[in-house]
Amino acid sequence: MTPVFLKAMLETGWHLVITFTATLAAITIPLQLVFNQTGSEIYSWEILVTLLFGADLVYQQVSLRHAQEEAFPHLRTVPAKSRGFWLAVDLLSALPLGFTGLSPFWSGLRCLKLLRVAQTMHQWRQRILKFSDLLKLAFFAFWLLLISHWLACGWLALIADRATGDPLTRYLSALHWVIETLTSVGFGEIVPVTNGQRLYSIVIMLTGVGVYGYVIGSMAGILAKRDPAKNQYFNNLDQLSAFVQYRDIPPALQKRIRDYFAYIWKKRLGFDETHFLSGLPRGLASEISLHLKREILDRIPLFKDVESDFIEEVALNLKPDVYTPGEYVFKEGRPARRMYLVIKGVLEVVRKDGTVINVLKEGNFFGEIALFTDQPRTASVRAVTYCDLYILEKDVFLYLLEQFPDIGAHMKEIARRRLERDENQAPVPGGGLHS
């Protein structure tokens, strides 16, 4: 376990402790006010909360100083006004006002710690991107239940003269009324009598309208972002449908286009990685490209024992491409302007007379000799299945060789030996072809 990972685990554990404590405080404080609860257990709880919130006050200040002075010395990540605001939040929530003899309502300042809880939840959503949408729903349910609890306690305070039964029964009745009013117009089981009760009911009903709007908007946004490849698939089908209304496209060709759209959707290729990488700084884009393509680049003899900087540049300039069954990647006699790396699928190398001289599968590469010579293709390559390839343009590769002249001389010698070998023997599956 690395020190960085251990530190992250400890920080997460501390945030969970504070979140749990702040939530319990936000639940118990309104109940204490409504039911006038006192006793040794309440005081013990006050002491524990004071100690934890006081420790968090110190922790937050130390963490802020570390982030500002050590982790990011060239940045001021938190403005001075924000630092003062969060200091006030941490300080007020940590004050032991329950022991001062002031009005019990002052203990409600503990609930200010929920602002830190909201900040922590926001950070979790940013860090756990894979489950960001699920966390959004979970956090929404958390806040909805907590607000419903507060509203139920407020309703209990307003109808104290009409409430009957033990504290648990009275609380559950109030909570039932709040949930009923938030999610509908209520069933008339508890009718507001005074003007204050009527105004309170109006506020709750308006809050319910806002909850409905937020839920519907959030769900629509989550569904729209949940599967962008699927959304792209249906957008492509809509465009195809509009296109065939104005152009006479044969049914067989329409089917091939639909099958292609379905393939890139199922393989999650609806969004080109090149478009995503173009929005990143060059350093990050190079690192991601190398991570995605390192395994296949290591299989190519042409790229063995060369500098990592050169490999990074090659990885950054590899472009994805897809070929459908029966489609030719290139044909014999055509100019050679790029090389290919097979990510998925099966391809055949064929002569003009239809003779299959090689079969290419995942991990194979072909056309690399074209990067060094001006010879036309000596055979055709045809896709047997749907094929995902990476392509490297000749002009880009030659430019990279100019930037790395020593590597260029070394690789040209390797390519010359491979060309002589391929001319003297038949190519074998798994190797390169100078087609």
MITIBA-981128 format. One line per 8 residues: number of its first residue (from 1); their letters; for each residue x, z, y of C-alpha. Coordinates in pm, 1 decimal. Layout:
MITIBA-981128
NUM> A> X/Z/Y; ... .
***
This chain:
MITIBA-981128
1> MTPVFLKA> 0.0/0.0/0.0; 157.6/-115.1/325.1; 171.3/112.1/633.0; -49.5/-130.8/827.0; -316.3/-128.9/554.1; -300.9/251.1/525.2; -338.9/286.3/901.5; -640.1/52.7/900.1 .
9> MLETGWHL> -800.8/253.2/617.6; -749.6/581.8/801.9; -892.8/437.7/1124.1; -1197.6/304.4/938.2; -1247.9/640.7/768.5; -1232.4/825.1/1100.1; -1481.1/584.4/1260.4; -1717.1/639.9/966.2 .
17> VITFTATL> -1693.6/1018.4/1011.1; -1770.7/995.0/1384.2; -2053.5/745.7/1324.6; -2209.7/975.6/1064.1; -2171.9/1283.0/1285.5; -2311.2/1108.9/1594.9; -2608.5/979.9/1393.6; -2687.4/1326.2/1255.9 .
25> AAITIPLQ> -2661.6/1470.3/1604.9; -2898.1/1204.4/1741.2; -3145.9/1290.9/1464.1; -3127.3/1669.4/1476.5; -3118.4/1728.6/1853.6; -3471.9/1588.7/1921.2; -3604.9/1783.9/1621.6; -3449.8/2105.8/1756.1 .
33> LVFNQTGS> -3612.8/2045.9/2093.4; -3956.9/1968.9/1950.1; -3970.1/2248.9/1692.7; -3761.1/2503.9/1892.9; -3514.7/2549.6/1608.9; -3245.5/2815.0/1642.7; -3027.0/3017.5/1409.4; -2680.0/3049.0/1267.1 .
41> EIYSWEIL> -2698.1/2708.2/1097.6; -2765.0/2540.1/1431.6; -2469.0/2716.4/1592.3; -2238.7/2626.7/1300.7; -2343.4/2265.0/1337.0; -2275.9/2279.9/1712.8; -1925.4/2412.1/1649.2; -1851.4/2137.8/1394.5 .
49> VTLLFGAD> -1977.9/1860.4/1624.2; -1777.3/1999.2/1915.7; -1457.4/2002.9/1710.0; -1507.4/1649.9/1573.8; -1605.2/1497.0/1907.8; -1317.3/1678.9/2075.8; -1075.1/1540.1/1818.9; -1221.2/1192.2/1873.6 .
57> LVYQQVSL> -1167.4/1230.2/2248.5; -796.0/1283.0/2183.1; -787.0/1005.0/1923.7; -948.9/751.9/2157.7; -704.3/828.3/2439.0; -402.2/803.3/2210.1; -529.8/477.6/2058.0; -592.0/332.1/2404.0 .
65> RHAQEEAF> -242.3/419.0/2520.4; -90.3/270.2/2205.0; -287.4/-53.5/2243.5; -197.7/-86.1/2610.1; 168.9/9.4/2601.5; 296.1/-75.9/2253.4; 75.2/-329.2/2077.1; 3.6/-547.9/2381.5 .
73> PHLRTVPA> 249.9/-460.4/2658.2; 176.9/-782.3/2849.5; -199.6/-727.3/2852.1; -427.6/-470.0/3005.7; -695.1/-487.3/2739.4; -931.8/-234.1/2899.5; -1001.8/-235.1/3277.3; -957.3/88.8/3468.9 .
81> KSRGFWLA> -1333.4/126.9/3528.5; -1405.1/89.0/3157.3; -1137.8/342.8/3069.6; -1301.7/591.7/3304.9; -1646.7/518.6/3161.0; -1540.5/571.7/2799.9; -1349.1/886.8/2893.2; -1667.6/1024.8/3051.1 .
89> VDLLSALP> -1870.1/933.7/2740.5; -1626.4/1105.9/2505.7; -1589.8/1410.5/2730.2; -1961.4/1470.6/2795.1; -2051.5/1428.8/2428.8; -1784.1/1680.5/2329.2; -1892.0/1955.3/2572.4; -2041.1/2259.3/2389.6 .
97> LGFTGLSP> -2341.4/2284.0/2623.7; -2553.0/2443.8/2351.4; -2358.8/2767.0/2402.3; -2382.2/2781.9/2782.6; -2737.4/2915.5/2813.1; -2850.6/2604.2/3000.9; -3171.9/2420.0/2920.2; -3174.6/2289.0/2561.7 .
105> FWSGLRCL> -3224.9/1939.6/2699.4; -2859.5/1935.8/2809.0; -2758.7/1919.1/2443.6; -2898.0/1565.8/2451.4; -2567.9/1460.2/2608.3; -2434.2/1461.2/2252.8; -2627.9/1138.5/2201.8; -2394.5/960.0/2442.9 .
113> KLLRVAQT> -2160.0/931.9/2145.2; -2392.4/662.7/2014.0; -2232.6/430.7/2269.2; -1910.3/466.9/2070.9; -2106.7/399.5/1753.5; -2239.4/76.9/1904.2; -1885.6/-21.4/2004.6; -1760.2/48.7/1650.5 .
121> MHQWRQRI> -2038.2/-159.7/1496.1; -1951.4/-446.5/1726.4; -1586.8/-427.4/1615.7; -1687.8/-424.1/1249.1; -1891.8/-739.1/1296.8; -1591.7/-908.9/1457.6; -1355.0/-807.3/1178.1; -1577.9/-857.1/872.9 .
129> LKFSDLLK> -1672.4/-1215.7/955.2; -1781.1/-1307.5/604.1; -2069.3/-1057.4/615.9; -2127.9/-1063.3/990.5; -2491.4/-1175.3/961.7; -2573.8/-910.6/701.1; -2411.1/-643.9/915.2; -2617.9/-761.7/1211.7 .
137> LAFFAFWL> -2939.3/-705.4/1014.9; -2819.2/-370.1/881.4; -2722.7/-246.9/1227.9; -3055.2/-366.1/1368.9; -3239.7/-166.4/1100.8; -3024.8/136.5/1185.0; -3108.1/127.1/1555.4; -3475.5/51.8/1490.3 .
145> LLISHWLA> -3511.1/354.1/1262.2; -3323.8/578.1/1504.9; -3537.3/467.6/1800.1; -3851.1/516.0/1588.0; -3734.1/870.0/1516.1; -3690.9/940.3/1888.5; -4033.2/793.8/1966.0; -4190.4/1006.9/1693.2 .
153> CGWLALIA> -4032.6/1320.1/1839.6; -4159.1/1221.1/2185.9; -4510.1/1170.8/2048.6; -4497.0/1513.4/1882.8; -4409.3/1667.8/2219.1; -4706.7/1493.5/2385.7; -4966.6/1591.8/2122.5; -4834.4/1940.7/2048.7 .
161> DRATGDPL> -5177.1/2087.7/2126.4; -5345.7/1868.3/1860.6; -5078.4/1868.4/1586.1; -5159.7/2065.6/1273.1; -4975.6/2142.2/953.3; -4618.6/2235.3/871.4; -4326.9/2075.4/1065.1; -4257.5/1813.3/796.8 .
169> TRYLSALH> -4621.3/1701.1/785.5; -4643.8/1686.5/1163.8; -4322.3/1483.8/1188.5; -4421.3/1236.2/916.0; -4761.5/1186.6/1080.2; -4594.5/1111.9/1412.8; -4341.8/877.1/1253.6; -4621.6/699.0/1066.9 .
177> WVIETLTS> -4810.5/650.3/1394.5; -4499.6/514.8/1570.4; -4416.6/263.1/1294.6; -4784.3/164.9/1277.3; -4797.8/105.4/1652.8; -4464.5/-78.2/1666.9; -4561.0/-321.2/1392.3; -4929.9/-368.1/1485.2 .
185> VGFGEIVP> -5192.2/-236.5/1728.3; -5248.2/74.1/1515.8; -5550.2/179.1/1311.2; -5691.8/444.6/1539.8; -5591.9/740.9/1321.2; -5438.0/921.2/1619.8; -5600.3/825.8/1947.3; -5425.4/890.5/2280.5 .
193> VTNGQRLY> -5637.1/1116.1/2499.5; -5442.0/1199.6/2814.8; -5298.0/951.1/3061.7; -4948.0/1044.6/2952.0; -5032.7/970.0/2591.1; -5188.8/638.5/2686.5; -4881.7/536.3/2888.6; -4658.2/639.2/2598.0 .
201> SIVIMLTG> -4867.1/425.1/2360.0; -4836.8/127.9/2594.1; -4458.4/165.2/2601.7; -4441.9/175.3/2222.7; -4663.7/-131.9/2185.2; -4453.1/-327.5/2435.2; -4143.2/-214.9/2247.3; -4301.3/-351.5/1928.8 .
209> VGVYGYVI> -4344.4/-691.6/2095.9; -3974.8/-689.9/2185.4; -3884.3/-594.6/1827.7; -4087.3/-886.9/1695.1; -3917.7/-1127.6/1932.6; -3570.6/-997.8/1847.5; -3631.4/-1013.0/1470.9; -3767.8/-1366.7/1481.6 .
217> GSMAGILA> -3488.6/-1488.5/1711.5; -3217.6/-1318.5/1504.2; -3348.7/-1452.5/1174.9; -3372.1/-1804.4/1316.1; -3014.4/-1780.0/1444.4; -2884.2/-1639.9/1115.0; -3054.4/-1909.5/908.8; -2918.6/-2178.2/1141.1 .
225> KRDPAKNQ> -2560.7/-2046.8/1108.3; -2576.0/-1932.9/747.7; -2504.5/-2272.8/597.4; -2372.7/-2518.9/858.1; -2288.0/-2772.8/586.1; -2654.2/-2776.3/478.9; -2766.4/-2822.4/838.9; -2522.1/-3111.9/874.5 .
233> YFNNLDQL> -2658.1/-3261.3/552.1; -3015.6/-3270.5/680.0; -2897.9/-3400.9/1016.8; -2723.3/-3685.1/834.9; -3039.8/-3763.0/638.3; -3242.0/-3772.3/960.2; -2993.2/-4015.1/1112.7; -3005.9/-4231.6/800.0 .
241> SAFVQYRD> -3384.3/-4231.4/810.3; -3382.8/-4340.1/1175.0; -3119.4/-4606.6/1103.4; -3306.1/-4774.8/815.4; -3615.3/-4805.7/1032.1; -3429.8/-5056.0/1251.6; -3185.6/-5206.6/1000.4; -3251.8/-5364.9/664.1 .
249> IPPALQKR> -3040.3/-5156.9/426.5; -3079.1/-5229.0/51.1; -3225.3/-4935.4/-149.0; -2914.9/-4917.7/-369.9; -2690.9/-4880.8/-66.2; -2924.1/-4620.2/80.7; -2893.2/-4421.6/-242.8; -2514.2/-4435.4/-229.6 .
257> IRDYFAYI> -2521.8/-4303.5/126.6; -2760.5/-4022.0/29.4; -2541.5/-3932.0/-267.8; -2238.3/-3921.5/-39.6; -2414.0/-3686.5/203.9; -2521.3/-3465.7/-88.0; -2162.6/-3453.8/-217.8; -2005.5/-3345.0/108.4 .
265> WKKRLGFD> -2278.3/-3081.6/144.8; -2231.7/-2935.9/-204.2; -1854.5/-2939.1/-166.9; -1884.7/-2777.7/178.2; -1712.0/-3071.4/343.0; -1979.6/-3118.5/608.7; -1745.2/-2997.9/878.3; -1403.8/-3161.3/894.4 .
273> ETHFLSGL> -1126.5/-2902.9/891.2; -938.9/-3121.6/1141.9; -1208.1/-3051.6/1401.6; -1177.5/-2676.8/1341.3; -797.6/-2680.8/1358.5; -801.6/-2879.4/1683.2; -956.3/-2580.3/1858.2; -672.2/-2345.6/1761.3 .
281> PRGLASEI> -327.2/-2297.7/1916.2; -66.7/-2514.4/1747.0; 103.0/-2216.8/1582.1; -217.2/-2090.6/1418.9; -322.9/-2443.7/1322.1; 14.8/-2502.0/1153.6; -7.9/-2174.9/963.7; -359.6/-2245.1/835.6 .
289> SLHLKREI> -271.6/-2603.9/743.7; 31.1/-2487.7/548.4; -176.0/-2223.9/369.2; -435.3/-2482.4/265.1; -189.9/-2751.6/160.2; 122.1/-2568.0/45.1; 33.0/-2580.9/-324.9; -10.0/-2956.3/-338.3 .
297> LDRIPLFK> 290.1/-3025.6/-115.1; 509.1/-2822.3/-351.7; 416.2/-3062.0/-634.3; 559.8/-3366.1/-456.7; 929.8/-3427.4/-532.8; 965.6/-3605.7/-201.0; 905.5/-3277.4/-17.1; 1117.4/-3048.6/-231.5 .
305> DVESDFIE> 1416.8/-2865.6/-82.4; 1334.7/-2953.9/278.3; 1304.1/-2726.5/581.1; 987.0/-2522.7/616.7; 943.7/-2650.2/975.6; 920.8/-3005.4/845.3; 669.0/-2904.9/576.9; 457.0/-2732.3/842.1 .
313> EVALNLKP> 451.2/-3048.9/1051.6; 356.0/-3257.6/749.0; 77.6/-3014.0/657.0; -58.1/-3020.2/1012.6; -76.9/-3401.1/1007.9; -244.8/-3439.8/668.7; -601.8/-3559.6/718.9; -887.5/-3514.4/468.7 .
321> DVYTPGEY> -1077.2/-3814.7/336.7; -1350.2/-3872.8/76.0; -1404.9/-4175.5/-151.9; -1716.8/-4248.2/-355.0; -1725.5/-4374.4/-716.8; -1626.1/-4740.1/-737.6; -1479.5/-4748.0/-388.2; -1126.6/-4882.6/-344.3 .
329> VFKEGRPA> -874.7/-4662.6/-165.4; -670.1/-4980.2/-111.4; -631.2/-5318.2/-280.2; -331.6/-5502.2/-416.0; -149.4/-5714.4/-158.9; -275.5/-5519.3/140.5; -31.4/-5369.3/393.4; 85.4/-5017.7/310.4 .
337> RRMYLVIK> 39.0/-4775.2/598.4; -18.7/-4432.1/439.5; 34.3/-4210.2/138.6; -230.4/-4008.4/-48.0; -256.5/-3670.0/-217.7; -536.8/-3607.6/-467.6; -722.1/-3281.7/-412.1; -1015.0/-3344.0/-647.9 .
345> GVLEVVRK> -1144.4/-3635.6/-850.1; -1017.8/-3915.9/-1074.7; -877.1/-4252.0/-963.0; -756.1/-4560.8/-1152.0; -459.2/-4779.5/-1064.8; -553.1/-5137.5/-1154.1; -400.7/-5483.5/-1139.3; -578.6/-5793.4/-1012.4 .
353> DGTVINVL> -675.6/-5886.4/-1366.7; -855.7/-5551.9/-1404.7; -592.2/-5385.9/-1622.7; -577.0/-5009.3/-1571.1; -210.4/-4909.4/-1556.5; -245.4/-4544.8/-1452.1; -496.9/-4263.6/-1399.6; -457.9/-4022.0/-1112.3 .
361> KEGNFFGE> -608.9/-3674.1/-1108.6; -600.3/-3351.3/-910.3; -249.5/-3273.9/-789.8; -121.3/-3632.5/-817.4; 8.6/-3837.8/-525.3; 57.8/-4206.7/-464.6; 167.7/-4454.6/-202.6; 460.8/-4244.1/-83.7 .
369> IALFTDQP> 711.2/-4532.0/-100.6; 497.3/-4709.5/158.9; 619.4/-4454.7/411.3; 969.0/-4608.6/394.9; 915.1/-4977.0/316.4; 713.3/-5266.3/455.3; 616.4/-5396.2/111.6; 248.0/-5469.0/47.7 .
377> RTASVRAV> 57.5/-5275.1/-216.8; 159.5/-5378.2/-567.6; -164.3/-5255.1/-728.9; -512.8/-5141.4/-636.0; -641.9/-4783.7/-652.0; -1010.6/-4729.8/-723.5; -1210.9/-4404.9/-728.9; -1378.4/-4326.7/-1063.5 .
385> TYCDLYIL> -1554.7/-4013.1/-937.0; -1602.5/-3865.2/-594.4; -1249.2/-3801.3/-471.0; -1118.2/-3565.6/-205.9; -783.2/-3684.4/-72.1; -533.7/-3594.8/194.3; -376.7/-3888.3/376.8; -52.0/-3907.1/574.4 .
393> EKDVFLYL> -12.9/-4197.0/814.9; 313.5/-4391.7/806.3; 362.2/-4387.3/1184.6; 325.5/-4007.6/1193.4; 567.0/-3961.4/903.9; 834.4/-4185.0/1057.7; 799.8/-3995.6/1384.7; 862.2/-3669.8/1199.5 .
401> LEQFPDIG> 1171.6/-3817.8/1037.0; 1305.3/-3898.3/1384.2; 1260.9/-3533.6/1479.1; 1439.4/-3422.8/1158.6; 1712.1/-3689.5/1105.9; 1896.8/-3501.6/829.6; 1578.7/-3464.3/628.6; 1497.3/-3830.2/695.6 .
409> AHMKEIAR> 1823.3/-3950.0/541.5; 1778.5/-3722.2/240.8; 1420.4/-3832.2/178.1; 1499.7/-4202.2/214.5; 1761.0/-4164.8/-58.3; 1506.9/-3991.7/-283.6; 1252.8/-4265.7/-215.8; 1511.4/-4536.7/-294.0 .
417> RRLERDEN> 1591.8/-4381.2/-632.3; 1222.2/-4340.1/-715.3; 1153.2/-4702.0/-621.6; 1433.2/-4822.2/-854.0; 1302.9/-4603.4/-1134.2; 942.2/-4718.6/-1093.5; 1053.0/-5082.6/-1098.2; 1233.2/-5027.5/-1428.9 .
425> QAPVPGGG> 960.9/-4833.9/-1610.3; 586.0/-4799.2/-1613.7; 443.9/-4520.7/-1401.2; 310.3/-4215.8/-1577.0; 13.0/-3999.9/-1484.1; 105.4/-3707.0/-1264.8; 383.3/-3879.9/-1074.3; 393.8/-4091.2/-763.7 .
433> LHS> 333.0/-4460.1/-733.9; 485.8/-4694.4/-482.9; 165.8/-4897.9/-476.0 .
***
